[in-house]
Amino acid sequence: MANTVPVDELHLTLHIPDDTPEETAEVIRRTLASDDFMERLRRAVLATLQAFPELNGVSGSLAR
C-alpha cells in the first residue's frame, strides 16, 4: 500500500448553552462519547467523501 500525505485537517467543535442543566450536559457528553455516535459520524464523513468524485482515493481518520 502506498504511503499517504496529509493535505488538510478539520476539527469539529460542539457547543451547548452555558445554562444547560448538568444532568442534560452529562447525557450529551455520554452520547458524544458513545460508539454509536462515532460510528454514525464516520459513516457521514465517508458518505460525504464519496459524494465528491474528485476526492476518489482520499482516505481519512476520525479520532477523539
PyMOL commands that set and color helices and strands:
alter all, ss='L'
color gray80, all
select helices_A, chain A and resi 22-33+35-50+53-55
alter helices_A, ss='H'
color red, helices_A
deselect
rebuild
show_as cartoon
